[in-house]
């Protein structure tokens, strides 16, 4: 069964990651709390990407969902695309932590915040990892099929967490570099 990925936020970054994930064969749930953002994402993806490239033929595909709970219900990996601000990150991680199954790994794009501190605010610090880019920079990287993705782990981050997130990015065609963040 393909990896299930929840993308939280249907802006440019969320749309691109959802599309790339579907093409790579993942089952993707794209979530946005605002129905208009979700419908805009659906229409933009229809315009930008061919129907056959959305991944349905290789076991993947994209589900458009309007609640975090529905997005993460069976997720192996959840990636948030919220602003790189402490309050936004704490709120989304709090919601994910309470709604996602215990196996779900959280990956969050951030340049300014400590993944050790963010992970400590969940019941699964060992399943939290940072993508070392701001959401805006990551959206630019997601448009470049040969870019390098930097992941920031801590000593609390489980090897399985790192392996799963590396697998996701490598499946999308990126090279991956893992760094250990100071705690």
C-alpha positions, 0 to 999 in steps of 0.5 A, a space after each residue: 500500500 502506498 504511503 499516505 501523506 497529509 498536506 495541510 494548507 492548499 496554497 502554492 506550496 501545498 498544491 505543488 507538494 500534493 501534485 508531486 506526491 501523487 505523481 510519485 504514487 503516494 496517497 495524498 490528502 490536501 486540506 485547507 480550512 477555507 473551502 474557497 482555498 480548497 476549490 481554488 487549489 482544485 481548479 488551479 491544479 486542473 489548469 496546471 497539471 494534466 489529469 494523468 499526471 495527478 497519480 491515479 494510475 500508479 496507486 496515488 492520487 489526491 483527495 481534497 478535504 476540508 478538515 485536518 481530522 479527515 486529512 490525517 485519519 490514515 496519514 503516515 506523514 503530515 506536512 504543514 504549509 502554514 506560516 513560519 510563525 510560532 503561534 501558527 506552528 504551535 496551533 497546527 502541531 497541537 491539532 495534528 498531535 491530537 487528531 493523527 494516529 500515533 504512527 504519523 510523522 510531522 514535518 514542518 518547514 521552518 527557518 526561524 523556529 527550533 524543531 526541538 522546542 516545537 517537538 517538545 510541545 507534542 506527545 511525539 517529539 521523536 516523530 517531529 522533523 523540520 524542513 529547513 526552509 521557509 514555506 515560501 522558499 520551500 514552494 520555490 524549491 518544490 518547483 525545482 525537480 533537482 533541488 536539495 532538501 535539508 532536514 533538521 532532526 534532533 537527538 530525540 528524532 527517531 531513525 524511522 522518522 528521518 527515514 520516512 521523510 527522506 523517502 518522501 523527498 527522494 521519491 519526489 526526485 530531490 537529494 536530501 541532507 539531514 542535519 542535527 539541530 542544536 537543542 
